[in-house]
Amino acid sequence: PNKPLPIRPLLLGGAVVLWGSRLGMFLFQRIMDSPKDMRLQEFFPKEGELPIRLAGFWSVQAMWGFICMLPVSAACNAAVQTGKPL
């Protein structure tokens, strides 16, 4: 009933949180130092355009993050389901 959570999911989750926090802080600092990123200017819509290219860019980024997170999610789920670390 109340089994303790195996250590591997906690370590994997902690590593993901640390990595995400570090990346977020880096990106925030970069945008504070230089508000315009010339590499992304082609994705931002011009006057009167819909942000289709920008939406596509962010969708690909979200998909990449989801794909990279799948092994961690699978490992955590397997460890919780079986009660044993992988």
C-alpha positions in Angstrom: 0.0 0.0 0.0 2.4 2.8 1.1 5.7 1.6 -0.4 8.5 4.1 -0.4 9.4 5.5 -3.8 12.5 4.0 -5.3 15.5 6.3 -5.4 16.1 6.3 -9.2 12.9 8.2 -10.1 13.8 10.8 -7.5 17.3 11.2 -8.9 16.1 11.3 -12.5 13.4 13.9 -11.7 15.9 15.9 -9.7 18.4 15.9 -12.5 15.7 17.1 -15.0 14.7 19.9 -12.6 18.3 21.0 -12.2 18.9 20.9 -15.9 15.7 22.7 -16.7 16.4 25.4 -14.1 20.0 25.9 -15.4 18.8 26.2 -18.9 16.0 28.6 -18.0 18.3 30.8 -16.0 20.8 30.9 -18.9 18.1 31.8 -21.4 16.6 34.4 -19.1 20.0 36.0 -18.6 20.8 36.0 -22.3 17.5 37.7 -23.2 18.1 40.3 -20.4 21.6 41.0 -21.8 20.4 41.2 -25.5 16.7 41.6 -26.0 16.9 40.9 -29.8 18.1 37.6 -31.1 19.0 38.1 -34.7 18.9 34.3 -35.3 15.2 34.2 -34.6 14.1 37.3 -36.5 13.0 35.4 -39.5 10.5 33.4 -37.4 8.7 36.5 -36.0 5.8 37.7 -38.0 5.9 40.9 -40.0 3.2 43.5 -39.8 -0.1 42.0 -40.6 1.1 38.3 -40.8 0.0 35.4 -38.7 2.7 33.9 -36.4 2.7 30.6 -38.3 6.5 30.3 -38.6 6.9 31.2 -34.9 4.2 28.6 -33.9 6.0 26.0 -36.0 9.3 26.8 -34.4 8.0 26.5 -30.9 6.1 23.4 -31.7 9.3 21.7 -32.9 11.0 22.8 -29.7 8.2 21.4 -27.6 8.2 18.1 -29.5 12.0 17.8 -29.0 11.6 18.4 -25.2 8.9 15.8 -25.1 11.0 13.2 -27.0 14.0 13.9 -24.7 11.9 13.4 -21.6 10.4 10.1 -22.7 13.3 7.9 -21.4 13.2 9.6 -18.0 9.4 9.2 -17.8 9.5 5.6 -18.9 12.2 4.8 -16.3 10.3 6.6 -13.5 7.1 4.9 -14.4 8.7 1.4 -14.6 10.3 1.9 -11.2 7.1 3.0 -9.6 5.0 0.2 -11.3 7.4 -2.6 -10.3 8.5 -1.2 -7.0 12.1 -1.9 -8.1 14.6 0.4 -9.7 15.6 -0.4 -13.2 
